[in-house]
Amino acid sequence: MSDTPSAGGRAPAPDSPARAGDLLVRIGAIVFLVGAVATLATVAPLFLGLRPLPSIAYAVCMLMGVGFVIAAAGVLRSIAQERRQARSLT
């Protein structure tokens, strides 16, 4: 049996530890995608001449912005961690 990961999964490199903001970036991407799908679902009836969706559907569209902010916080957290590591090396 080989030590390579299966075709469907990726194993992290042994010398690269998980950065602090990786989880936030992944969560932000998922929340953003949910908001993007909700946006498509609420805009489509307007172009197709159908009845508009209820107001709550438009509120779910705001998840795009929330996801973007979560992902940006993860990126900033990763940057801060890398800066701390760089300072500790000097």
C-alpha distances in whole Angstrom, upper triangle without the diagonal:
4,7,9,11,11,14,17,16,17,16,19,19,19,23,24,26,27,30,33,34,31,31,35,34,31,34,37,35,34,38,39,37,39,42,42,41,44,46,45,46,50,51,50,53,55,54,54,58,56,57,56,53,55,55,52,50,51,50,47,47,48,44,43,45,44,40,41,43,40,38,40,41,37,37,40,38,36,38,40,37,37,40,40,37,39,42,41,39,43
4,6,8,10,12,15,14,14,13,16,16,16,20,21,23,24,27,30,31,28,29,32,31,29,32,34,33,32,36,37,35,37,40,40,40,43,44,44,45,48,49,48,51,54,53,53,56,55,56,54,52,53,54,51,48,50,49,45,45,46,42,41,43,42,38,39,41,38,35,38,38,34,34,37,36,33,35,37,34,33,37,37,34,36,39,38,36,40
4,7,9,12,14,13,12,10,13,12,13,16,18,19,20,24,27,28,25,26,29,28,26,29,32,30,30,34,35,33,35,38,38,38,41,43,42,44,47,48,47,50,52,52,52,55,54,55,53,51,52,52,49,47,48,47,43,43,43,40,39,41,39,36,36,38,35,32,35,35,31,31,34,32,29,32,34,31,30,34,34,31,32,36,34,33,36
4,7,9,11,10,9,8,11,11,13,16,17,18,19,23,26,26,23,24,27,26,24,27,29,27,28,31,32,30,33,36,35,35,38,40,39,40,44,44,44,47,49,48,49,52,51,52,50,48,49,49,46,44,45,44,41,40,41,37,36,38,37,33,34,35,33,30,32,33,29,29,32,31,28,30,32,30,29,32,33,30,32,35,34,33,36
4,7,8,6,6,6,10,11,13,16,16,18,18,21,24,24,20,21,24,23,21,24,26,24,24,28,29,27,29,32,32,32,35,36,36,37,40,41,41,44,46,45,46,49,48,48,47,44,45,45,42,40,41,41,37,37,37,34,33,35,34,30,31,33,30,27,30,30,27,27,30,29,26,29,31,28,28,31,32,29,31,35,34,33,36
4,5,6,7,9,13,14,17,20,19,21,20,23,26,26,22,22,25,24,21,24,26,24,24,27,28,26,28,31,31,30,33,35,34,35,38,39,39,42,44,43,43,47,45,46,45,42,44,44,41,39,40,40,36,36,37,33,32,35,34,30,31,33,30,28,31,31,28,28,32,31,28,31,33,31,30,34,35,32,34,38,37,36,39
4,6,8,10,14,16,18,21,20,22,21,24,26,26,22,22,25,23,21,23,25,23,22,26,27,24,26,30,28,28,31,33,32,33,36,37,36,39,41,40,41,44,43,44,43,40,42,42,40,37,38,38,35,34,35,32,31,33,32,29,30,32,29,27,30,31,28,28,31,30,28,31,33,31,30,34,35,33,35,38,38,37,40
4,7,10,13,16,19,21,20,21,20,22,24,23,20,20,22,21,18,20,22,20,19,23,23,21,23,26,25,25,28,30,29,30,33,34,33,36,39,38,38,41,40,41,39,37,39,39,36,34,35,35,31,31,32,28,28,30,29,26,27,29,27,24,27,28,25,26,29,28,26,29,32,30,29,33,34,32,34,37,37,37,40
4,7,10,13,15,18,17,17,16,19,21,21,17,17,20,19,16,18,21,19,18,22,23,21,23,26,26,25,28,30,30,31,34,35,35,38,40,39,40,43,42,42,40,38,39,39,36,34,35,35,31,31,31,28,27,29,28,24,25,27,25,22,25,26,23,23,27,25,23,26,28,26,26,30,31,29,31,34,33,33,36
4,6,9,12,14,13,14,13,16,19,19,15,16,19,17,15,18,20,18,19,22,23,22,24,27,26,27,30,31,31,32,35,36,36,39,41,41,41,44,43,44,42,40,41,40,38,35,36,35,32,31,32,28,27,29,28,24,25,27,24,21,24,24,21,21,24,23,21,23,26,24,23,27,28,26,27,31,30,30,33
4,6,9,12,11,12,11,15,18,18,15,16,19,18,16,19,22,20,21,24,25,24,26,29,29,29,32,34,34,35,38,39,39,42,44,44,44,48,46,47,45,42,43,43,40,38,38,37,34,34,34,30,29,31,29,26,26,28,25,22,25,25,21,21,24,23,20,23,25,22,22,25,26,24,26,29,28,27,31
4,6,8,7,8,8,11,15,15,12,14,17,16,15,18,20,20,21,24,25,24,27,29,29,30,33,34,34,36,38,39,40,43,44,44,45,48,47,48,45,43,43,43,40,38,38,37,34,33,33,29,28,29,28,25,25,26,23,20,22,22,19,19,21,20,17,19,21,19,18,22,22,20,22,25,24,24,27
4,6,5,8,10,13,16,17,15,17,20,19,18,22,23,22,24,27,27,27,30,32,32,33,36,37,37,39,41,42,43,46,47,47,48,51,50,51,48,46,47,46,43,41,41,40,37,36,36,32,31,32,31,27,27,28,25,23,24,24,20,20,22,21,18,20,22,19,18,21,22,19,20,24,23,22,25
4,6,7,10,13,16,18,16,18,22,21,21,24,26,25,26,29,30,30,32,35,35,36,38,40,40,42,44,45,46,49,50,50,51,54,53,54,51,49,49,48,45,44,44,42,39,39,38,35,34,34,33,30,30,30,27,25,26,26,22,22,24,22,19,21,22,19,18,21,21,18,20,23,22,20,24
4,6,10,12,15,18,16,19,21,21,21,24,26,25,27,30,30,31,33,35,35,37,39,40,41,43,45,46,47,50,51,51,52,55,54,55,52,50,50,49,46,44,44,43,40,39,38,35,34,34,33,29,29,29,27,24,25,25,21,20,22,20,17,18,20,16,15,18,18,15,17,20,18,17,20
4,7,9,12,14,12,15,18,17,17,21,22,22,24,26,27,27,30,32,32,33,36,37,37,39,41,42,43,46,48,47,49,52,51,51,48,46,46,45,42,41,41,39,36,36,34,31,30,30,29,26,25,26,23,20,21,21,17,17,18,17,13,15,17,14,12,16,16,13,15,18,17,17,20
4,6,9,12,11,13,16,16,16,19,20,21,22,25,26,27,29,30,31,33,35,36,37,39,41,42,43,46,47,47,49,51,50,50,47,45,45,43,40,39,39,37,35,34,33,30,29,29,27,24,24,24,21,19,20,19,15,15,17,15,12,14,15,12,12,15,15,12,15,18,17,16,20
4,7,8,7,9,12,12,12,15,17,17,19,21,22,23,25,27,27,29,31,32,33,35,37,38,39,42,43,44,45,48,47,47,44,41,41,40,37,35,35,34,31,31,29,26,25,25,23,21,21,21,18,16,17,16,12,13,15,12,10,13,14,11,12,15,15,13,16,19,18,19,22
4,6,6,8,10,10,12,14,15,16,18,20,21,22,24,26,26,28,30,31,33,34,36,37,38,41,42,43,44,47,46,46,43,40,40,38,36,34,34,32,30,29,28,24,24,23,21,19,18,18,15,13,14,13,9,10,11,9,6,9,10,8,8,12,12,11,14,16,16,17,20
4,6,7,8,10,12,13,14,16,18,19,20,22,24,25,26,28,29,30,32,34,35,36,38,41,41,42,44,46,45,45,41,39,38,36,34,33,32,30,28,28,26,23,22,22,19,17,17,16,13,12,13,11,7,9,10,6,5,9,9,7,9,12,12,12,15,16,16,18,21
4,6,5,6,9,10,10,12,14,15,16,18,20,21,22,24,26,27,28,30,31,32,34,37,38,39,40,43,42,41,38,35,35,33,30,30,29,27,25,24,22,19,19,18,16,14,13,12,10,8,9,7,4,6,7,5,5,8,9,9,11,13,14,14,17,19,19,21,23
4,5,5,6,9,10,11,13,14,15,17,19,20,21,23,25,26,27,29,30,31,33,36,37,37,39,42,40,40,37,35,35,33,30,29,29,27,24,24,22,19,18,18,17,14,14,14,11,9,11,10,6,8,10,9,7,11,13,11,13,16,16,16,18,21,21,22,25
4,5,5,6,8,10,11,12,14,15,17,18,20,21,23,24,26,27,29,30,32,34,36,36,38,40,39,38,35,32,32,31,28,27,27,25,22,22,21,17,17,18,15,12,14,13,10,9,12,10,7,10,12,10,10,14,15,14,16,19,19,19,22,24,24,25,28
4,5,5,6,8,10,10,12,14,15,16,18,20,21,22,24,26,27,28,30,33,33,34,36,38,37,36,33,30,30,28,25,25,24,22,20,20,18,15,15,14,12,9,10,10,6,6,8,7,5,8,10,9,10,13,14,14,16,18,19,20,22,24,24,26,28
4,6,5,6,9,10,10,12,14,15,16,18,20,21,22,24,25,26,28,31,32,33,34,37,36,35,32,30,30,28,26,24,24,22,19,19,17,14,13,13,12,9,9,9,7,4,7,8,5,7,10,10,10,12,14,14,16,18,19,20,22,24,25,26,28
4,5,5,6,9,10,11,13,14,15,17,19,20,21,23,25,26,27,30,31,32,33,36,34,34,31,29,29,28,25,23,23,22,19,18,18,14,14,15,13,9,11,12,9,7,11,11,9,10,14,13,13,16,18,17,18,21,22,22,24,27,27,28,31
4,5,5,6,9,10,11,12,14,16,17,18,20,21,23,24,26,28,30,31,32,34,33,32,29,26,26,25,22,21,21,19,16,16,15,12,12,13,10,7,10,11,7,7,11,11,9,12,14,14,14,17,19,19,20,23,24,24,27,29,29,31,33
4,5,5,6,9,10,11,12,14,15,16,18,20,21,22,24,27,28,29,30,32,31,31,27,25,25,23,21,19,19,17,14,14,13,9,9,9,8,4,6,7,5,4,8,9,8,10,13,13,14,16,18,19,20,22,24,24,26,28,29,31,33
4,6,5,6,9,10,10,12,14,15,16,18,20,21,22,25,26,27,28,31,30,30,27,24,25,24,21,19,19,18,15,14,14,10,9,11,10,6,7,10,8,6,10,12,11,12,15,16,16,18,20,20,21,24,25,26,27,30,31,32,34
4,5,5,6,9,10,11,12,14,15,17,18,20,21,24,25,26,27,30,28,28,25,23,23,22,19,17,18,17,13,13,13,10,9,12,11,7,10,12,10,9,13,14,13,15,18,18,18,21,23,23,24,27,28,29,30,33,33,35,37
4,5,5,6,9,10,11,12,14,15,17,18,20,22,24,25,26,28,27,26,23,20,20,19,16,15,15,13,10,10,10,6,7,9,7,5,8,10,9,9,12,13,13,15,18,18,19,21,23,24,25,27,29,30,31,33,34,36,38
4,5,5,6,9,10,10,12,14,15,16,18,21,22,23,24,27,25,25,22,20,20,19,17,15,14,13,10,9,9,6,4,7,7,4,6,9,9,9,11,13,14,15,17,18,19,21,23,24,25,27,29,30,31,33,35,36,38
4,5,5,6,8,10,11,12,14,15,16,19,21,21,22,25,24,24,21,19,20,19,17,14,15,14,11,10,11,8,7,10,11,8,10,13,12,12,15,17,16,17,20,21,22,24,26,27,27,30,31,32,33,36,37,38,40
4,5,5,6,9,10,11,12,14,16,18,19,21,22,24,22,22,19,16,17,16,14,11,12,12,8,8,10,7,7,11,10,9,11,14,13,14,17,18,18,20,22,23,24,26,28,28,30,32,33,34,36,38,39,40,43
4,5,5,6,9,10,10,12,14,16,17,19,20,22,21,20,17,15,15,14,12,10,9,9,6,5,6,4,4,8,9,8,10,13,13,14,16,18,18,20,22,23,24,26,28,29,30,32,34,35,36,38,39,41,43
4,5,5,6,9,10,11,12,15,16,17,18,21,20,20,17,15,17,16,15,12,11,12,9,7,9,8,6,10,11,10,11,14,15,15,17,19,20,20,23,24,25,27,29,30,31,33,35,36,37,39,40,41,43
4,5,5,6,9,10,11,13,15,16,17,19,18,18,15,14,15,16,14,11,11,13,9,8,11,10,9,13,14,13,14,17,18,17,20,22,22,23,26,27,28,30,32,33,34,36,37,38,40,42,43,44,46
4,5,5,6,9,10,12,13,15,16,18,16,16,13,10,12,12,10,7,8,9,6,5,9,9,9,12,13,13,15,17,18,18,21,23,23,25,27,28,29,31,33,34,35,37,39,40,41,43,44,46,48
4,5,5,6,8,11,11,13,14,16,15,15,12,11,13,12,12,8,7,10,8,5,9,9,8,11,13,13,14,17,18,19,20,23,24,25,27,28,29,31,33,34,35,37,39,40,41,43,45,46,48
4,6,5,6,9,10,11,12,14,14,15,12,11,14,14,14,10,10,13,11,9,12,13,11,15,17,16,17,20,21,21,23,25,26,27,29,31,31,33,35,36,37,39,41,42,43,45,47,48,49
4,6,6,7,10,11,11,13,12,12,10,8,11,12,12,8,9,12,10,9,13,13,13,16,18,18,19,22,23,23,25,27,28,29,31,33,33,35,37,38,39,41,43,44,45,47,49,50,52
4,6,6,8,10,11,12,10,10,7,6,9,9,10,7,7,10,10,8,12,13,13,16,18,18,19,22,23,24,25,28,28,30,32,33,34,36,38,39,40,42,44,45,46,48,50,51,53
4,6,5,7,9,10,10,11,8,9,12,12,13,10,9,13,12,10,13,15,14,17,19,19,20,23,24,24,26,28,29,30,32,34,35,36,38,40,41,42,44,46,46,48,50,51,53
4,5,5,6,9,8,10,9,10,13,15,16,12,12,16,15,13,16,18,17,20,22,22,22,25,27,27,28,31,32,32,35,36,37,38,41,42,43,44,47,48,48,51,52,53,55
4,5,5,6,5,6,6,8,11,13,15,12,12,16,16,14,18,19,19,22,24,24,25,28,29,29,31,34,34,35,37,39,40,41,43,45,46,47,49,51,52,54,55,56,58
4,6,6,6,7,6,9,12,14,16,13,12,16,17,15,18,20,19,21,24,25,25,28,29,30,31,34,35,35,37,39,40,41,43,45,46,47,50,51,52,54,55,57,58
4,6,8,10,10,12,16,17,19,16,15,19,19,17,20,22,21,23,26,26,26,29,31,31,32,35,36,36,38,40,41,42,44,46,46,48,50,51,52,54,56,57,58
4,6,9,10,12,16,18,20,17,17,21,20,19,22,24,23,25,28,28,28,31,33,33,34,37,38,38,40,42,43,44,47,48,49,50,53,53,54,56,58,59,61
4,7,9,12,15,17,20,17,17,21,21,20,23,25,25,27,29,30,30,33,35,35,36,39,40,40,43,44,45,46,49,50,51,53,55,56,57,59,61,62,63
4,6,9,12,15,17,15,15,19,19,19,22,24,24,26,28,28,30,32,33,34,36,38,39,40,42,44,45,46,48,49,50,52,54,55,56,58,60,61,63
4,7,9,12,14,13,14,17,18,17,21,22,23,25,27,28,29,31,33,34,35,37,38,40,41,43,44,46,47,49,50,52,53,55,56,58,59,61,63
4,7,9,11,9,10,13,14,14,17,19,20,22,23,24,26,28,29,30,32,34,35,36,38,39,41,42,44,45,47,48,50,51,53,54,56,58,59
4,7,8,6,8,11,11,12,15,16,18,20,21,22,24,26,27,28,30,31,33,34,36,37,39,40,42,43,45,46,48,49,51,52,54,55,57
4,6,6,7,9,11,12,14,16,18,20,20,22,24,25,26,28,30,31,32,34,36,37,39,40,41,43,45,46,47,49,51,52,53,55,57
4,5,5,7,9,10,12,14,16,17,18,20,22,23,24,26,27,28,30,32,33,34,36,38,39,40,42,44,45,47,48,49,51,53,55
4,5,5,6,9,10,12,14,16,16,18,20,21,21,24,25,26,28,30,31,32,34,36,37,38,40,41,42,44,46,47,49,51,52
4,5,5,7,9,11,13,15,15,16,19,20,21,22,24,26,27,29,30,31,33,35,36,37,39,41,42,43,45,47,48,50,52
4,5,5,7,10,11,13,14,15,17,18,20,21,23,24,26,27,29,30,32,33,35,36,38,39,41,42,44,45,47,49,50
4,5,6,8,10,11,11,14,16,16,17,20,21,22,24,26,27,28,30,31,32,34,36,37,38,40,42,43,44,46,48
4,5,6,8,10,10,11,14,15,16,18,20,21,22,24,25,26,28,30,31,32,34,36,37,38,40,41,43,45,47
4,5,6,8,9,11,12,14,15,16,18,20,21,23,24,26,27,29,30,32,33,35,36,38,39,41,42,44,46
4,5,6,7,9,10,11,13,15,16,17,19,20,22,23,25,26,27,29,31,32,34,35,37,38,40,41,43
4,5,5,6,8,10,10,12,14,15,16,18,20,21,22,24,25,27,29,30,31,33,34,36,37,39,41
4,5,5,6,9,10,11,12,14,16,17,18,20,21,23,24,26,27,29,30,32,33,35,36,38,40
4,5,5,6,9,10,10,12,14,15,16,18,20,21,22,24,26,27,29,30,32,33,35,36,38
4,5,5,6,9,10,11,13,14,15,17,19,20,21,23,25,26,27,29,30,32,33,35,37
4,5,5,6,8,10,11,12,14,15,17,18,20,21,23,24,26,27,29,30,32,33,35
4,5,5,6,9,10,11,12,14,15,16,18,20,21,23,24,26,27,29,30,32,33
4,5,5,6,9,10,10,12,14,15,16,18,20,21,22,24,26,27,29,30,32
4,5,5,6,9,10,11,13,14,15,17,19,20,21,23,25,26,27,29,31
4,5,5,6,9,10,11,12,14,15,17,19,20,21,23,25,26,27,29
4,5,5,6,9,10,11,12,14,15,17,18,20,21,23,24,26,27
4,5,5,6,9,10,10,12,14,15,16,18,20,21,23,25,26
4,5,5,6,9,10,11,12,14,15,17,18,20,21,23,25
4,5,5,6,9,10,11,12,14,15,17,18,20,21,23
4,5,5,6,9,10,11,12,14,15,16,18,20,21
4,5,5,6,9,10,11,12,14,15,17,19,21
4,5,5,6,9,10,11,12,14,15,17,19
4,5,5,6,9,10,10,12,14,16,17
4,5,5,6,9,10,11,12,14,16
4,5,5,6,9,10,11,13,15
4,5,5,6,9,10,11,13
4,5,5,6,9,10,11
4,5,5,6,9,10
4,5,5,6,9
4,5,5,7
4,5,5
4,6
4
